[in-house]
Amino acid sequence: MEHRFSSFDNIISRGATPVYPKLDQRSVMDIDLVDATPETTIKYLLQPGQRTVFFYNAHCANLRATDVGYSQSLARADQILPDGIGIDLAARMQGDELTANLNGTDLLPPLLTAAARQGKSVFLFGARPGTAEMAARHLATRIPGLRIAGTLDGYEGAQDADTAIDTINTSDADILLVAMGVPLQELWLDRYGPKLLPDLRMAVGGLFDFWAGNVRRAPLWVRKSKCEWVWRLAMEPTRMAKRYLLGNFAFLWRASWSAMRNSSKYAIHKRLIDIVISASALIALSPLLLLIWAAIRLESPGAAIFSQKRVGRNGKEFTLFKFRSMHVDASEKRKELLAASDRDGICFKARNDPRVTRVGRILRRYSLDELPQIVNILSGKMALVGPRPALPEEVDAYSQRALRRLSVKPGLTGIWQVSGRADIDFDRMVDMDIAYARSRSILLDLALISMTFQAVFKGRGAY
């Protein structure tokens, strides 16, 4: 499965000219969604420059499948934000995980709070007559300093598009929130966006009704259990029955079909390559494996094969096999040597580790100690290509971002492994692994496998 992505997470500056963040994206059901924290998303949305932003939930996915105009408006949006448990479930079906649920009800209050600190103003356009005004009063009370540039209802106020556009533009609003419901609001913004002056234009669905008090939001415990849709159905059974009952079944079918269509071909081909190459290597290298086994046993007491718990895809532990390159008491001495690590970050590595045997140094120099992992690949716990398999204690110290490297199977080789291994610090390794997880393909895997031979010969970072 292929993913298009861009990765800039922090606002940085070069001289007097600021460089603003771009947003990571993840393809879910063949649509690129923002994959970022709420904080990063808000910083991006409030930066200078015009952008049109839509939210995308299970109902939107169903509409997109049947409404060509709406589908085209989504394709032309600058950013699409994931909204709700359905989209999160669809991402998990295809083996991915989105960083956050960026639904408008939770995202807009902190976004408008940040906008108020920057002196920005907001225009509310849509909903029934009177609702936008009540929502504006609520926002003015809840967010001190927020400037309300104006309001306009989505009925009589929206009948003449040119008049509505003039009203919005003459208000000098920095942010335009359009609440006409899906897909009318997206179609309106897509059609009239070039004529609008506000920098940020967002389609926000029924948000004004929440702010105005027309619709009660689910209690916090319901939202935390990801059952807010059940609450909405209970509050408005007549209006929401088709959307949530029939719609959810349709969405699950579409999400399942998309996951199978997009991932199975790559997954099957990748697994076939793993089996063919690892089985062939196990047979062809059997004399070398026996020779290494004998050399280890002759130099130091203890088993020649070393097994260790590692963390695989989605955080599941498995037993990893390696040729033992250290003395048998290496684990007990590890804590004493942590301060001597030659590598920044969580993963421990020391160039002159006294626990390594003489045979072990040769094995590590040419990565021969990794060969027993062929068995892990045959069993399906690892792949030929993927991130380095992590220790459980390392994963316990991971940041939320670092955990994203666990979205794919660990591998015998990969971008980090061919780029310098232990010479690369932990944060750069995480960046490499996330990049691989989002852009993996059979062609990339084959390229990395071919590059492995050169990396082994050079031995950079192999110690």
C-alpha positions in Angstrom: 0.0 0.0 0.0 1.4 3.3 -1.0 1.0 6.6 0.9 1.8 10.1 -0.1 3.3 12.2 2.6 5.1 15.3 3.6 6.8 15.8 7.0 7.5 19.0 8.7 6.4 19.0 12.3 7.8 22.2 13.9 7.7 25.9 13.1 11.3 27.0 12.4 12.7 30.3 11.2 15.6 31.2 8.9 16.6 34.8 9.6 13.6 37.0 9.5 11.5 34.8 7.2 9.4 32.2 9.0 9.1 28.7 7.6 5.7 27.3 8.6 4.8 23.7 9.2 3.3 21.5 6.6 1.1 18.6 7.6 1.7 14.9 7.4 -0.9 13.1 5.4 -2.1 9.5 5.3 -4.2 7.9 2.6 -7.3 6.3 4.0 -9.9 4.9 1.6 -8.0 6.6 -1.3 -8.3 10.1 0.2 -5.4 12.0 1.7 -6.2 13.0 5.3 -4.2 15.1 7.7 -2.2 12.9 10.1 -1.0 15.3 12.8 -1.7 16.4 16.4 -4.3 19.0 17.0 -1.6 21.5 18.0 0.4 21.1 14.8 -2.8 21.3 12.8 -3.9 24.5 14.4 -0.5 26.1 13.8 -0.7 25.1 10.2 -4.3 26.4 9.7 -3.5 29.8 11.2 -0.4 30.5 9.2 -0.6 33.1 6.4 -2.1 32.1 3.1 -5.5 31.0 1.9 -6.7 27.5 2.4 -10.0 25.6 2.2 -10.4 22.9 4.8 -13.1 20.1 5.0 -13.8 17.4 7.6 -14.3 13.8 6.6 -16.2 11.2 8.5 -18.1 7.9 7.7 -21.1 9.8 6.3 -18.8 11.9 4.1 -17.2 8.7 2.7 -20.6 7.3 1.8 -21.6 10.6 0.0 -18.3 10.7 -1.8 -19.0 7.3 -3.3 -22.3 8.5 -4.9 -21.9 12.3 -5.4 -19.5 13.2 -8.2 -19.6 16.9 -7.4 -18.9 16.4 -3.7 -16.0 14.0 -4.6 -14.5 16.6 -6.9 -14.8 19.3 -4.2 -12.9 17.1 -1.8 -10.2 16.5 -4.4 -9.7 20.3 -4.7 -9.6 21.0 -0.9 -6.3 22.1 0.5 -6.6 19.9 3.6 -9.1 17.3 4.8 -9.3 16.5 8.5 -10.3 13.0 9.9 -13.4 13.1 11.9 -14.8 10.3 14.0 -14.3 6.7 14.9 -15.3 5.4 11.5 -12.3 7.0 9.8 -10.0 5.7 12.5 -11.4 2.2 12.1 -10.9 2.4 8.3 -7.3 3.4 8.8 -6.8 0.4 11.2 -8.4 -1.9 8.6 -5.6 -1.1 6.2 -2.9 -1.5 8.9 -2.4 2.2 9.7 -3.2 4.4 12.6 -4.0 8.1 12.5 -2.4 10.4 15.0 -5.6 12.1 16.2 -9.3 12.5 15.6 -9.5 16.1 14.4 -13.2 16.5 14.6 -14.5 20.1 14.4 -16.3 20.1 17.8 -13.0 19.5 19.6 -10.6 21.3 17.2 -12.4 24.6 16.6 -12.5 26.0 20.2 -8.7 25.8 20.6 -8.2 27.0 17.0 -10.4 30.1 17.7 -8.6 30.6 21.0 -5.3 30.7 19.2 -6.8 33.0 16.6 -8.0 35.4 19.2 -4.4 35.6 20.6 -3.3 36.5 17.1 -6.0 39.2 16.8 -7.8 37.3 14.0 -11.6 37.6 13.4 -14.2 35.0 12.4 -17.3 35.1 10.3 -20.1 32.5 10.9 -22.2 31.7 7.8 -24.9 29.1 7.8 -27.5 27.2 9.9 -31.1 28.3 10.5 -31.9 32.0 11.1 -30.7 33.1 14.5 -28.5 30.1 15.1 -25.3 31.8 13.9 -26.0 34.8 16.1 -26.5 32.6 19.2 -23.3 30.7 18.3 -21.4 33.9 18.0 -22.6 35.1 21.4 -21.5 31.8 22.9 -18.0 32.1 21.3 -17.6 35.7 22.5 -18.4 34.6 26.0 -16.2 31.4 25.9 -13.2 32.9 24.1 -12.4 36.4 25.4 -10.8 38.6 22.8 -12.2 36.7 19.8 -13.5 39.2 17.3 -16.8 38.2 15.5 -16.6 39.8 12.1 -20.2 39.0 11.3 -22.9 36.3 10.9 -25.2 35.2 8.1 -27.8 32.4 8.1 -27.7 29.6 5.6 -31.3 30.1 4.3 -32.4 33.6 3.2 -28.8 34.8 3.8 -27.4 32.3 1.3 -30.0 32.8 -1.5 -27.9 35.4 -3.3 -24.4 34.1 -3.4 -22.9 37.4 -4.6 -24.5 39.4 -1.8 -23.3 36.8 0.8 -19.8 37.0 -0.7 -19.8 40.8 -0.5 -21.0 40.7 3.1 -18.2 38.2 4.1 -15.5 40.1 2.2 -16.4 43.5 3.5 -16.3 42.2 7.1 -12.5 41.8 6.8 -12.8 38.4 8.5 -9.7 36.2 8.7 -11.6 33.0 9.2 -14.8 31.9 7.5 -16.9 29.0 9.0 -19.6 27.6 6.8 -22.3 25.5 8.4 -24.7 24.3 5.7 -24.3 20.5 6.1 -22.5 18.0 3.9 -22.3 18.3 0.9 -23.8 21.8 0.4 -21.2 23.6 2.4 -18.3 21.9 0.6 -19.9 22.5 -2.8 -20.5 26.2 -1.9 -16.9 26.7 -0.8 -15.5 24.9 -3.8 -17.5 27.0 -6.2 -17.1 30.4 -4.6 -13.7 30.0 -2.8 -11.8 32.0 -5.4 -14.0 35.0 -4.7 -13.6 34.9 -0.9 -11.0 36.9 1.0 -10.7 35.2 4.4 -7.5 33.2 4.7 -9.0 30.2 6.3 -12.3 28.8 5.0 -13.7 25.7 6.8 -16.9 23.6 6.4 -18.1 22.8 9.9 -21.4 21.0 9.5 -23.7 21.3 12.5 -21.2 23.0 14.8 -23.3 26.2 15.1 -26.2 24.2 16.6 -23.9 22.8 19.3 -22.6 26.3 20.1 -26.0 27.8 20.0 -27.4 25.1 22.4 -29.8 23.7 19.9 -28.2 20.3 20.1 -26.7 18.8 23.2 -23.3 17.1 22.9 -22.7 13.7 24.4 -21.3 13.5 27.9 -17.5 13.2 28.2 -17.6 9.5 29.1 -19.6 8.7 26.0 -17.1 10.7 23.8 -14.2 8.9 25.4 -15.7 5.5 24.7 -16.1 6.6 21.0 -19.8 6.2 21.0 -20.9 9.8 20.3 -22.7 8.6 17.2 -25.0 6.4 19.5 -25.8 9.6 21.5 -26.6 11.5 18.3 -28.8 8.7 17.1 -30.7 8.6 20.5 -31.2 12.4 20.4 -32.4 12.6 16.8 -33.6 9.1 15.9 -35.8 10.1 13.0 -33.2 12.3 11.3 -30.1 10.2 12.1 -31.4 6.6 11.6 -30.6 6.3 7.9 -27.2 8.0 8.4 -26.0 6.0 11.4 -27.8 2.6 10.9 -27.9 2.0 7.2 -25.0 4.4 6.6 -22.6 2.7 9.0 -23.1 -0.7 7.4 -22.5 0.8 4.0 -19.4 2.6 5.3 -17.9 -0.6 6.9 -18.4 -2.4 3.6 -16.6 0.4 1.7 -13.8 0.6 4.2 -13.3 -3.2 4.1 -13.3 -3.3 0.3 -10.9 -0.4 0.2 -8.5 -2.0 2.6 -8.5 -5.3 0.7 -8.1 -3.5 -2.7 -5.3 -1.3 -1.6 -3.3 -3.5 0.7 -3.7 -7.1 -0.3 -1.8 -6.9 -3.5 1.2 -5.3 -1.9 1.0 -7.5 1.2 0.7 -10.7 -0.8 3.6 -9.8 -3.0 5.7 -8.7 -0.1 5.0 -12.0 1.8 5.8 -14.1 -1.3 9.2 -12.3 -1.7 9.9 -12.8 2.1 9.2 -16.5 1.9 11.1 -17.2 -1.4 14.2 -15.2 -0.5 14.4 -16.3 3.2 13.8 -20.0 2.4 16.4 -19.9 -0.4 18.9 -18.1 1.9 18.4 -20.6 4.7 19.3 -23.4 2.3 22.1 -21.7 0.5 23.7 -20.3 3.7 23.3 -23.5 5.8 27.1 -24.3 5.6 28.0 -20.8 6.7 25.4 -20.9 9.5 26.9 -24.2 10.8 30.4 -22.7 10.7 29.4 -19.6 12.6 27.6 -21.8 15.2 30.8 -23.8 15.7 33.0 -20.7 16.0 30.8 -19.2 18.7 30.7 -22.4 20.8 34.5 -22.8 20.5 35.2 -19.3 21.8 32.9 -18.9 24.8 30.4 -21.1 26.7 26.7 -20.8 26.2 24.2 -21.3 23.4 25.2 -20.1 19.9 21.7 -18.8 19.2 20.6 -15.9 21.3 16.8 -15.3 21.7 15.3 -12.0 22.9 11.8 -10.5 23.2 11.3 -7.7 20.7 8.3 -5.6 19.7 6.7 -6.2 16.3 3.9 -4.7 14.3 1.2 -2.9 16.4 3.2 -3.4 19.6 2.9 -7.2 19.6 6.0 -8.9 21.2 7.8 -11.8 19.5 10.9 -13.8 20.1 13.8 -12.7 17.9 16.8 -15.0 17.0 20.4 -13.9 16.5 23.8 -15.4 16.7 25.2 -14.7 20.1 27.9 -12.0 19.7 28.3 -11.3 23.5 29.3 -13.1 26.6 26.5 -14.9 28.3 26.3 -12.4 31.2 25.8 -9.4 28.8 22.2 -8.6 29.9 23.3 -8.2 33.6 26.0 -5.7 32.5 23.8 -3.7 30.2 22.7 -1.2 32.9 26.2 -0.4 33.9 27.1 0.5 30.3 24.1 2.7 29.4 26.2 5.8 30.1 28.8 4.7 27.6 26.4 4.6 24.6 27.8 6.1 21.4 24.3 6.9 20.1 21.9 9.7 21.0 18.4 8.8 22.0 16.7 5.7 23.5 18.5 2.9 21.8 21.7 1.8 23.5 24.9 1.2 21.4 28.6 1.4 22.4 31.4 1.2 19.8 33.8 -0.5 22.2 31.3 -2.6 24.2 33.4 -5.0 26.4 30.6 -7.6 26.4 31.2 -8.4 22.7 33.4 -11.5 22.0 36.1 -11.6 19.3 34.0 -13.8 17.1 31.1 -11.4 17.9 33.0 -8.4 16.6 33.5 -10.1 13.2 29.9 -11.2 13.1 28.7 -7.6 13.8 31.1 -6.1 11.4 29.5 -8.0 8.5 26.0 -8.3 10.1 26.3 -12.0 10.2 24.8 -12.1 13.7 21.5 -11.2 12.1 21.2 -14.3 9.9 19.1 -16.4 12.3 16.3 -13.8 11.8 15.6 -15.6 8.5 13.6 -17.9 10.7 11.6 -14.9 12.1 10.9 -13.9 8.5 9.7 -17.4 7.5 7.4 -17.4 10.5 5.9 -14.1 9.5 6.9 -12.2 12.6 9.4 -10.1 10.6 9.8 -9.0 7.0 13.0 -8.7 4.9 12.4 -5.0 4.8 11.1 -2.9 7.7 12.2 -0.9 10.8 14.7 -2.3 13.2 12.9 -4.5 15.8 12.8 -2.6 19.1 13.3 -3.9 22.7 10.2 -3.6 25.0 12.1 -1.2 27.3 12.8 1.0 24.4 9.2 1.1 23.3 8.1 2.0 26.9 10.2 5.2 26.5 8.8 6.0 23.0 7.0 9.3 22.3 3.7 9.2 20.5 5.5 9.9 17.2 8.0 7.2 17.7 5.2 4.6 18.2 4.3 5.1 14.6 7.3 3.1 13.5 5.5 0.1 14.9 2.8 0.3 12.2 4.6 -2.1 10.0 6.5 -5.4 10.5 10.1 -5.0 11.7 12.7 -6.0 9.1 16.1 -7.5 8.6 17.0 -4.5 6.5 15.5 -1.1 5.8 16.3 2.5 5.3 18.0 2.9 8.7 19.9 -0.3 8.2 21.4 0.7 4.9 22.0 4.4 5.8 24.5 4.0 8.7 22.8 2.0 11.4 24.3 2.9 14.8 25.9 6.1 13.4 22.3 7.5 13.0 20.7 8.9 16.1 17.3 7.7 17.4 15.2 10.7 16.1 16.5 10.4 12.6 15.9 6.6 12.7 12.3 7.3 13.6 11.9 9.8 10.7 13.3 7.1 8.4 11.0 4.4 9.6 7.9 6.6 9.4 8.8 7.6 5.9 9.1 4.0 5.0 5.8 3.1 6.6 4.1 5.7 4.5 5.8 5.1 1.1 6.5 1.4 1.1 6.2 -0.5 -2.1 7.6 -3.6 -3.7 10.0 -1.4 -5.8 11.3 0.3 -2.7 11.7 -3.0 -0.9 13.7 -4.5 -3.7 15.9 -1.4 -3.9 16.6 -1.6 -0.1 17.4 -5.3 -0.4 19.9 -4.6 -3.1 21.5 -1.7 -1.2 21.9 -4.0 1.8 24.9 -5.8 0.2 26.8 -2.6 -0.2 25.9 -1.5 3.3 27.2 -4.8 4.7 30.4 -4.5 2.8 31.1 -1.0 4.0 30.1 -1.9 7.5 29.2 1.7 8.5 27.6 1.8 11.9 27.9 -2.0 12.3 29.3 -2.6 15.8 
